[in-house]
Amino acid sequence: MNKRITRRDFLNGSALLITSLATGTLTACSDDTPTPQTDTPKTSGNTPPPTAKTSSNYPPELTGLRGNHAGSYDVAHEMAWKKVQFDVSGESVSETVDLVVVGAGISGLASAYFYQKKFPSAKILVLDNHDDFGGHAKRNEFSESVDGKDVFRISHGGSESIDTPSEYSKEATGLLNELGIDVQKFYTYYDQDYFRNLGMNKQGVFFNKATFGQSVVLSDEPNADNATELFAKAPLSDTEKTALIELYTTPKDYLGDMALGEREDYLQSISYDKFLKDHVKLPQGAMAYMEELCLEYWGFNIDGLSAYDAFYEGYAGLELSGLEADDDGESEPYIFHFPDGNASIARLLVKKMIPAVVADPDHANGKSEMEAIVLDKFDYTKLDTPEQSVNIRLNATAVQVKNIETDDKKGVMIGYKKDGKLHRVDAHHCILACQHGMIPFIDNDLPQTQKDDHLQNIRVPMIYTKILVKDWQAFKKLGAWQFYAPKAPYCFIMIDYPVSIGGYHYPKDPSEPMVIHMARIAVPYGTGKDVREACKIGRSELYRASYHDLEKQALDQLREMYDVVGENLDDKILAITINRWGHGYSYERNVLFDKDDIAEKTLDSVKQAHGNIHMANSDADWMPYADGAIDQAWRAVQEIKAVEKPQ
């Protein structure tokens, strides 16, 4: 398994999952068919939360349900769940273009950008089933009034950061450079001392009453140095506290007489969950604390994480296992973050290809490209106009791609559905930068073995909830700015990253409005199944939940945390946005469930072009990072370049 040093180091080894995937759209679907619930925002608990803003010509400012918003996946679910097939061969051709890209995430936008560079006079159409571009790189904006003052905050609704840019390929690094992104400037934009100067720790722990019997907050994260003091305060039995303290402070060689030469293979064959149960023999209450340690980073619980990988994450109990620790020197800090996450990458790509999209270009005077993009106001009516060489068509779900031949020229017929109507576009080439689980349903002629391989990429179901509050005094009192919350609906809670860039300023102190980020990874623990099946189970449960359910879970949990320090959350709430991603981060190779030779064969298959239909998206490499999305876009365009003469 390829290991990259990422946010897990930044968080003192408590591996947590917001990395930098940014891929396309078209909600991929499994065969589970839950009954969809209403997505109409309702009130929840105590004081009714603010009314959601659900109508606007500028999608980033919408609140309520975002991410895979209502209506974005209806057509895709018809195809995947109900096996509805669409055929546009009888439709008149509404457009003929050089390239159609399915999916306007970072991979799709990068595909269009790379293609335009190779073929400058080409006509390109990008289709996306959402009301916004960027795919999982979602921008959330909040504009409110507090005590007579206007408040503007930006946050990320999905893909978060440029993770470990030193490991980016030449092509991915080159794209960032061409977009004007100088990652070294983040050392200035990101205030690494901000919370330390306020006397706050990086990460604490929240124990909820429903699971542990009482609401308790630890203001630091347990480690070998402080575990005795911290676990003494935990709402656990004396036996459970002692077990965790020993695990963290005086670990043993839990593999006993097992030969050193056998240990690596063995630890790759068992989960960290099994290691803790069978070898450490942790009691049940102690396991409740440990079970979700990796949930927010990896997208699954410790029953899906190998003990081998747990060692390299720095998890407790494996110190004397005989494995050799990496000695890669100092890793990069996790600071390469725009206020809207990787949505700024998507916006820069769109701005490059459609300059007219910027409604207020004068504000950029004196700013670099990466600074200006943060506050650039986009005019979405400019995304799709006849006179442009590149158009981005939103709320348009691709339903069919088919290789065709006209006048002895090979091409692709693309069908899409928009506003309830079918449309046909013919193109020389098509790049599928959508989620690969959808490809078998839109490319019916694809060989069955290749369809099966695409369906191996089961994405992580997840929610990123954003709550804008009047101040964040509660977090100052809690003593940390990030919290692991074992066995709670939302396993990770934090206040936004301390980034100021391009005229956008981070709150100067806890008295100012702040965006709280809450992550729920809807992958259940203890299913007895592999990660792919656990994701399907969790996705089914996620789709059954109404907006009211999702909002209530977030607010009830946050209220409980606020209550610990005597703060009233309901007096603080200004706005709520729930980014629901039924299919979030791409699947990543897992040593417990994927044999290397089979995985390599599968990845070769899903990259394979089908006639003039080419595959992009990070799904093509099981690589849930922004650079994975970019690299696959580059590869797809190189395939086309190899068979087409430059213009």
C-alpha positions in Angstrom: 0.0 0.0 0.0 1.4 3.4 -0.9 1.7 5.6 2.1 1.8 9.3 2.1 2.4 11.6 5.1 -0.7 13.7 5.4 -3.0 15.3 7.9 -2.5 12.4 10.2 0.9 13.9 11.3 -0.6 17.3 11.7 -3.2 15.8 14.2 -0.6 14.0 16.3 -1.3 10.6 14.8 -5.1 10.6 15.3 -5.7 9.8 11.6 -8.7 11.8 10.5 -10.2 11.9 7.0 -10.6 15.3 5.4 -8.1 15.1 2.5 -7.9 16.7 -0.9 -10.0 14.6 -3.2 -11.8 16.7 -5.7 -13.5 14.7 -8.4 -16.5 14.8 -10.6 -20.2 14.3 -10.3 -22.9 11.9 -11.4 -23.9 10.2 -8.2 -22.7 6.6 -8.5 -25.1 4.1 -7.0 -25.0 0.6 -5.4 -27.9 -1.8 -5.6 -29.3 -0.8 -2.2 -32.5 1.0 -2.8 -33.7 3.0 0.2 -36.9 5.0 0.1 -35.8 8.6 -0.3 -37.0 11.0 2.4 -38.0 14.7 2.0 -35.1 17.1 1.9 -37.2 20.1 2.9 -35.5 21.9 5.8 -37.5 21.7 9.1 -36.8 22.9 12.6 -35.0 20.7 15.1 -34.8 20.7 18.8 -35.1 23.7 21.2 -35.0 27.1 19.5 -35.8 26.7 15.7 -32.6 27.1 13.6 -32.5 29.7 10.9 -34.5 29.3 7.8 -32.4 27.8 5.0 -31.7 29.9 1.9 -32.8 27.5 -0.9 -33.2 29.8 -3.9 -30.4 31.8 -5.6 -28.7 32.3 -8.9 -25.5 32.0 -7.1 -25.2 28.4 -5.6 -22.3 28.9 -3.1 -24.6 31.2 -1.0 -27.3 28.6 -0.6 -27.7 27.0 2.8 -29.8 24.0 4.0 -29.0 20.8 2.1 -26.0 21.0 -0.2 -23.4 18.6 -1.5 -25.5 16.0 -3.4 -28.5 18.4 -3.1 -32.1 17.5 -3.8 -32.6 16.7 -7.4 -28.9 16.2 -8.2 -29.1 12.4 -8.2 -32.7 11.6 -9.2 -31.9 10.7 -12.8 -28.8 8.7 -11.8 -30.8 6.7 -9.2 -33.4 5.9 -11.9 -30.7 4.3 -13.9 -28.8 2.5 -11.1 -31.7 1.5 -8.9 -34.6 1.1 -11.3 -32.4 0.0 -14.3 -33.9 2.7 -16.5 -32.0 3.0 -19.8 -32.0 6.1 -22.0 -31.4 6.2 -25.7 -30.9 9.5 -27.5 -30.1 8.0 -30.9 -33.5 9.2 -32.1 -33.1 12.7 -30.8 -31.9 15.5 -33.1 -28.3 16.6 -32.6 -28.5 19.9 -30.6 -24.7 20.5 -30.7 -21.6 19.1 -32.2 -18.4 19.8 -30.3 -14.8 18.5 -30.1 -15.0 17.2 -26.6 -17.7 16.5 -24.0 -16.5 16.0 -20.4 -18.9 14.3 -18.0 -18.3 15.7 -14.5 -17.3 19.2 -13.6 -15.2 18.3 -10.5 -11.5 19.1 -10.5 -10.8 16.1 -12.7 -13.4 17.1 -15.3 -12.4 20.8 -15.2 -8.7 19.8 -15.5 -9.5 17.6 -18.4 -11.2 20.5 -20.2 -8.2 22.7 -19.4 -5.6 20.3 -20.6 -7.6 19.6 -23.8 -7.9 23.3 -24.5 -4.2 23.7 -24.1 -3.5 20.9 -26.6 -6.3 22.0 -29.0 -6.8 25.8 -28.5 -9.6 26.2 -31.1 -11.6 23.3 -29.8 -15.2 23.5 -28.7 -15.7 21.9 -25.3 -18.8 21.1 -23.3 -18.7 20.1 -19.6 -21.8 18.4 -18.1 -22.6 18.2 -14.4 -25.7 17.0 -12.6 -25.3 19.5 -9.7 -26.3 23.2 -9.6 -22.7 24.1 -9.1 -19.3 23.1 -10.5 -16.4 21.7 -8.5 -17.9 18.3 -7.7 -16.7 17.4 -4.2 -14.7 20.7 -4.1 -17.7 22.6 -2.8 -17.7 26.3 -1.8 -20.0 27.3 1.1 -20.6 31.0 1.7 -22.4 32.7 4.6 -23.6 36.4 4.6 -25.3 37.4 7.8 -25.8 40.5 10.0 -24.6 40.5 13.6 -25.3 43.5 15.9 -25.7 45.7 12.8 -22.5 44.5 11.2 -22.3 42.5 8.0 -20.5 39.2 8.4 -19.1 37.2 5.5 -17.6 33.8 6.0 -16.4 31.1 3.5 -15.8 27.4 4.2 -15.3 24.2 2.3 -18.2 21.8 1.8 -16.1 18.9 0.6 -12.5 18.6 -0.7 -10.4 20.4 1.8 -6.7 21.0 1.1 -3.7 20.6 -1.1 -2.4 17.6 0.7 1.4 17.1 0.7 2.2 19.1 -2.4 5.8 17.9 -2.4 4.5 14.5 -3.5 2.5 15.9 -6.5 3.4 14.7 -9.9 5.1 17.0 -12.4 1.8 17.4 -14.2 -0.3 18.2 -11.1 2.4 20.6 -9.8 2.5 22.2 -13.3 -1.3 22.8 -13.2 -1.1 24.5 -9.8 1.7 26.7 -11.1 -0.3 27.6 -14.3 -3.3 28.5 -12.1 -1.1 30.9 -10.1 -1.0 28.7 -6.9 2.3 29.1 -5.1 2.0 26.7 -2.2 4.9 28.4 -0.3 2.7 31.4 0.2 0.4 29.4 2.5 3.2 29.6 5.1 2.2 33.3 5.3 -1.6 32.9 4.8 -2.0 30.1 7.4 -1.4 31.2 11.0 0.2 28.1 12.5 0.5 29.8 15.9 -3.0 31.2 16.1 -4.6 28.7 18.5 -1.3 28.1 20.4 -1.3 31.9 21.2 -4.8 31.5 22.6 -3.7 28.7 24.9 -5.8 26.1 23.0 -4.7 22.6 22.2 -5.0 21.1 18.7 -7.4 18.3 19.6 -9.5 17.1 22.4 -12.1 14.3 23.0 -15.8 14.6 23.5 -17.6 11.7 25.3 -21.3 11.8 24.7 -23.9 10.9 27.4 -25.9 8.5 25.3 -22.9 6.2 24.9 -20.7 6.8 27.9 -23.3 7.8 30.6 -22.2 11.4 31.0 -21.0 14.3 28.8 -17.3 14.8 29.3 -14.7 16.8 27.4 -11.0 16.2 27.5 -9.1 19.3 26.4 -6.2 17.3 24.9 -5.6 14.2 22.9 -4.3 11.2 24.9 -0.7 10.1 24.2 2.1 8.3 26.1 2.8 11.4 28.1 -0.6 12.5 29.3 -2.8 9.4 29.0 -2.8 8.7 32.8 -4.1 12.2 33.6 -6.6 12.4 30.7 -8.2 8.9 30.9 -8.6 9.4 34.7 -11.2 12.0 33.7 -12.9 9.8 31.1 -16.5 8.5 31.8 -15.2 4.9 31.9 -14.9 2.2 34.5 -11.7 1.8 36.5 -10.9 -1.4 34.6 -11.4 0.4 31.2 -9.4 3.4 32.3 -6.5 1.2 33.5 -6.6 -0.8 30.2 -6.3 2.4 28.1 -3.6 3.9 30.3 -1.5 0.8 30.0 -2.1 0.6 26.2 -0.8 4.2 25.8 1.9 4.4 28.4 3.3 0.9 28.9 2.5 -1.1 25.8 3.7 -4.7 25.7 4.8 -7.1 22.9 1.2 -8.4 22.4 2.3 -10.8 19.7 4.2 -12.9 22.2 6.2 -15.7 20.8 5.4 -15.0 17.1 8.5 -15.0 15.0 9.7 -11.6 13.8 9.7 -12.8 10.2 6.0 -13.6 10.4 4.8 -10.5 12.0 4.6 -8.1 9.0 2.4 -10.5 7.0 0.3 -11.3 10.0 -0.3 -7.6 10.9 -1.3 -7.0 7.2 -3.9 -9.8 7.5 -5.7 -8.6 10.6 -7.5 -5.4 11.5 -6.5 -3.1 14.2 -9.8 -4.0 15.8 -8.9 -7.7 15.9 -5.5 -6.8 17.3 -7.0 -4.8 20.2 -9.6 -7.4 21.0 -7.6 -10.7 20.5 -4.1 -9.6 21.5 -4.4 -6.6 23.8 -7.8 -7.9 25.1 -9.2 -4.4 25.7 -12.5 -4.4 27.6 -15.7 -3.2 25.8 -15.8 0.3 27.1 -12.2 0.9 26.2 -13.0 -0.4 22.7 -15.8 2.1 22.4 -13.2 4.8 22.6 -10.9 3.2 20.0 -13.3 1.9 17.4 -13.7 5.2 15.4 -10.2 6.6 15.8 -9.6 6.3 12.0 -13.2 6.9 10.8 -12.9 10.5 9.8 -9.5 10.2 8.1 -9.8 6.8 6.3 -13.6 6.7 5.9 -14.1 3.5 7.9 -13.6 2.3 11.4 -10.7 0.3 12.9 -12.4 -3.0 11.8 -11.4 -1.9 8.2 -7.9 -0.7 9.1 -5.1 -3.3 9.1 -2.9 -3.5 12.2 0.0 -2.9 9.9 -1.4 0.5 8.8 -2.3 1.3 12.3 1.3 1.0 13.3 2.3 3.5 10.7 -0.5 5.8 11.9 1.2 5.8 15.3 -1.8 4.1 17.0 -1.2 2.7 20.5 -0.2 -0.9 21.2 2.0 -1.7 18.2 5.2 0.0 19.4 6.8 -3.4 20.2 5.4 -5.3 17.3 8.7 -5.6 15.5 7.8 -3.3 12.5 10.3 -0.6 11.5 9.0 3.0 11.7 9.4 5.3 8.7 12.3 7.7 8.9 11.3 10.2 6.2 12.3 13.3 8.0 10.0 16.1 8.8 6.7 16.1 6.9 5.0 19.1 5.5 2.5 20.8 7.7 -1.2 20.6 6.9 -1.6 24.3 5.9 -2.1 24.4 2.2 -5.7 25.4 2.5 -7.9 28.0 0.8 -10.8 29.3 2.9 -13.2 27.4 0.6 -10.8 24.4 0.4 -10.1 23.0 -3.1 -13.1 24.9 -4.5 -10.5 27.6 -5.3 -8.7 25.2 -7.6 -12.0 24.5 -9.4 -12.8 28.2 -9.6 -9.3 29.1 -10.9 -9.8 26.4 -13.7 -13.2 27.9 -14.6 -11.8 31.4 -14.6 -8.9 30.4 -16.9 -11.3 28.8 -19.4 -14.2 31.3 -19.1 -12.7 34.7 -18.0 -16.1 36.4 -18.4 -17.4 34.5 -15.4 -15.8 37.0 -13.0 -18.4 39.6 -12.2 -16.1 42.0 -10.4 -12.6 41.8 -12.1 -11.5 45.2 -10.7 -11.3 43.9 -7.2 -8.3 41.8 -8.2 -6.1 44.8 -8.9 -2.8 44.4 -7.0 -3.6 40.8 -6.0 -2.1 37.5 -7.3 -4.3 35.0 -9.0 -4.5 32.8 -5.9 -5.4 35.8 -3.8 -8.0 37.2 -6.1 -9.9 34.0 -6.5 -10.9 33.9 -2.8 -13.3 36.9 -3.2 -14.0 36.7 -6.9 -17.7 36.9 -7.4 -18.8 34.6 -10.2 -21.7 35.2 -12.6 -23.1 31.8 -13.3 -25.1 33.0 -16.3 -21.7 33.2 -18.1 -20.9 29.5 -17.7 -22.9 28.4 -20.7 -23.2 30.8 -23.6 -23.1 30.0 -27.4 -20.1 32.2 -28.3 -17.7 30.6 -25.8 -15.3 27.8 -26.7 -15.8 26.2 -23.3 -19.2 25.8 -21.7 -20.2 24.3 -18.4 -23.8 23.1 -18.3 -25.1 22.5 -14.8 -28.2 20.5 -13.7 -27.5 18.2 -16.7 -27.1 14.5 -15.9 -25.4 12.4 -18.5 -27.5 9.3 -19.4 -25.8 7.8 -22.4 -22.4 7.7 -24.1 -22.0 5.7 -27.2 -19.3 5.3 -29.9 -20.6 6.2 -33.3 -19.2 6.6 -36.8 -20.4 9.4 -39.2 -19.0 10.1 -42.6 -16.2 7.7 -41.9 -15.3 9.7 -38.8 -15.4 8.1 -35.4 -17.0 10.0 -32.6 -19.3 9.8 -29.5 -22.9 10.4 -29.0 -23.7 11.8 -25.6 -27.2 12.0 -24.1 -28.1 14.1 -21.1 -31.2 15.0 -19.2 -31.9 18.6 -18.1 -35.1 20.1 -16.8 -36.8 16.8 -17.6 -35.9 16.8 -21.3 -33.4 14.6 -23.1 -30.7 16.2 -25.3 -28.1 14.8 -27.7 -24.7 16.2 -28.3 -22.2 14.6 -30.7 -18.4 14.9 -30.1 -15.1 13.7 -31.4 -14.2 12.5 -28.0 -15.7 12.1 -24.5 -14.0 12.1 -21.2 -15.9 10.4 -18.3 -14.6 12.4 -15.3 -17.7 11.3 -13.3 -17.8 8.8 -10.4 -16.9 5.5 -11.9 -19.7 3.6 -10.3 -22.0 5.4 -12.8 -20.0 4.5 -15.9 -21.6 1.1 -16.4 -25.0 2.7 -16.5 -24.2 5.3 -19.1 -21.8 3.4 -21.4 -24.0 0.3 -22.1 -21.6 -1.0 -24.7 -18.7 -1.3 -22.3 -17.4 -4.9 -21.9 -19.0 -6.5 -18.8 -15.7 -7.2 -17.2 -14.8 -3.5 -17.4 -18.2 -2.6 -16.0 -17.6 -4.9 -13.1 -14.2 -3.3 -12.5 -15.7 0.2 -12.4 -18.2 -1.0 -9.8 -15.4 -1.9 -7.5 -14.9 1.7 -6.5 -17.4 2.1 -3.6 -17.1 5.7 -2.3 -17.5 6.8 1.3 -20.9 8.2 2.4 -20.4 11.3 4.5 -21.7 14.6 5.7 -19.9 17.9 6.2 -22.2 20.1 8.3 -21.3 23.8 8.6 -22.7 25.9 11.4 -22.1 29.7 11.4 -22.2 31.0 15.0 -22.0 34.5 16.4 -18.9 33.7 18.4 -16.7 30.7 19.5 -16.2 31.4 23.1 -17.4 27.8 23.8 -14.4 26.3 22.0 -12.0 28.6 23.9 -13.6 27.3 27.1 -13.4 23.7 25.9 -9.7 24.1 25.4 -9.1 22.8 21.9 -10.2 23.7 18.4 -10.7 20.1 17.1 -12.5 17.2 18.8 -12.6 13.5 18.3 -16.1 12.4 19.3 -16.2 8.5 19.6 -19.6 6.8 19.1 -21.4 10.2 18.4 -23.2 10.9 15.1 -20.5 13.3 14.1 -17.1 11.8 14.8 -15.1 15.0 14.3 -15.8 18.6 15.2 -13.6 21.6 14.6 -13.6 25.4 14.0 -12.4 26.5 10.6 -8.7 26.8 9.7 -6.9 30.0 10.5 -6.3 31.3 6.9 -6.4 34.9 5.8 -5.8 35.6 2.0 -6.7 38.0 -0.7 -8.6 40.4 1.6 -10.5 37.6 3.4 -9.6 37.8 7.1 -9.9 35.0 9.7 -11.7 36.1 12.9 -9.3 37.9 15.2 -10.5 36.4 18.4 -13.3 34.2 20.0 -15.8 37.0 20.1 -16.2 37.1 16.3 -18.4 34.9 14.1 -17.0 31.5 13.1 -17.8 28.5 11.0 -17.9 25.2 12.9 -17.2 22.1 10.8 -18.8 18.8 11.8 -17.9 15.6 9.9 -20.1 12.5 9.9 -18.8 9.4 8.1 -21.8 7.1 7.6 -19.9 3.8 7.6 -21.0 1.6 10.5 -18.7 -0.4 12.8 -19.0 -4.1 13.3 -20.8 -5.2 10.2 -18.6 -8.2 9.7 -18.2 -7.2 6.1 -15.5 -5.5 4.1 -15.2 -1.8 3.7 -17.1 -1.7 0.4 -20.1 -3.4 1.8 -20.0 -1.3 5.0 -20.1 1.8 2.8 -23.2 0.5 1.0 -24.9 -0.1 4.3 -24.0 3.3 5.6 -25.1 5.0 2.3 -28.5 3.3 2.5 -29.0 4.6 6.0 -27.8 8.1 5.0 -30.3 8.3 2.2 -33.2 7.4 4.5 -32.5 10.3 6.7 -34.4 13.6 6.2 -32.8 17.0 6.4 -34.5 17.3 9.7 -32.8 14.2 11.0 -29.4 15.3 9.8 -29.8 18.8 11.2 -31.1 17.5 14.6 -28.2 15.1 15.0 -25.7 17.9 14.4 -27.3 20.5 16.7 -28.1 18.0 19.5 -24.5 16.9 19.6 -23.1 20.4 19.5 -25.6 21.6 22.1 -24.3 18.8 24.4 -20.7 20.0 24.0 -21.7 23.6 24.6 -23.6 22.6 27.7 -20.4 21.2 29.2 -19.0 24.7 29.5 -22.3 26.5 30.2 -22.8 28.0 26.7 -26.2 28.1 25.0 -25.7 27.1 21.3 -29.2 28.2 20.3 -28.3 31.8 21.1 -25.3 31.6 18.8 -26.6 30.0 15.5 -26.7 32.2 12.4 -26.9 29.7 9.5 -26.6 26.0 8.8 -25.4 24.2 5.6 -25.4 20.4 5.4 -23.2 19.0 2.6 -24.5 15.4 2.2 -22.3 13.3 0.0 -23.8 9.9 -0.6 -20.7 9.1 -2.6 -17.8 11.1 -1.1 -14.2 10.1 -1.1 -12.9 7.6 -3.7 -12.1 4.1 -2.6 -8.4 3.6 -1.6 -6.6 0.3 -1.8 -6.9 -1.6 1.4 -4.4 -4.3 2.3 -7.1 -6.3 4.2 -9.4 -6.6 1.2 -7.3 -6.0 -2.0 -4.6 -8.3 -3.3 -2.0 -6.3 -5.2 -2.1 -8.2 -8.4 -5.9 -8.1 -8.6 -6.0 -4.4 -7.7 -3.4 -3.6 -10.4 -5.4 -5.5 -13.0 -8.6 -3.7 -12.0 -6.9 -0.3 -12.1 -5.5 -1.0 -15.5 -9.0 -2.0 -16.7 -10.8 1.1 -15.4 -8.3 3.4 -17.1 -8.8 1.7 -20.4 -10.4 3.9 -23.1 -13.5 2.5 -24.8 -13.2 3.7 -28.4 -13.3 7.5 -28.2 -14.6 7.4 -24.7 -11.8 8.0 -22.1 -11.8 7.7 -18.3 -10.6 10.3 -15.9 -11.5 11.1 -12.2 -9.5 10.0 -9.2 -11.6 6.8 -9.2 -9.4 5.7 -12.1 -6.5 5.3 -9.7 -8.4 4.7 -6.4 -6.6 7.9 -5.2 -8.8 10.2 -3.1 -6.6 13.3 -3.4 -6.8 16.3 -5.7 -3.6 15.4 -7.4 -5.1 12.0 -8.2 -7.9 13.8 -10.0 -5.5 16.0 -11.9 -3.2 13.1 -12.9 -6.1 11.1 -14.3 -7.3 14.1 -16.3 -3.8 14.5 -17.8 -3.6 10.9 -18.7 -7.0 10.9 -20.5 -6.1 14.0 -22.5 -2.7 12.4 -23.5 -4.7 9.4 -24.8 -6.6 11.8 -27.1 -3.5 13.7 -28.1 -1.9 10.4 -29.2 -4.7 9.8 -31.8 -5.5 13.4 -32.8 -3.4 16.0 -34.6 -2.8 19.2 -32.8 -4.8 22.2 -34.2 
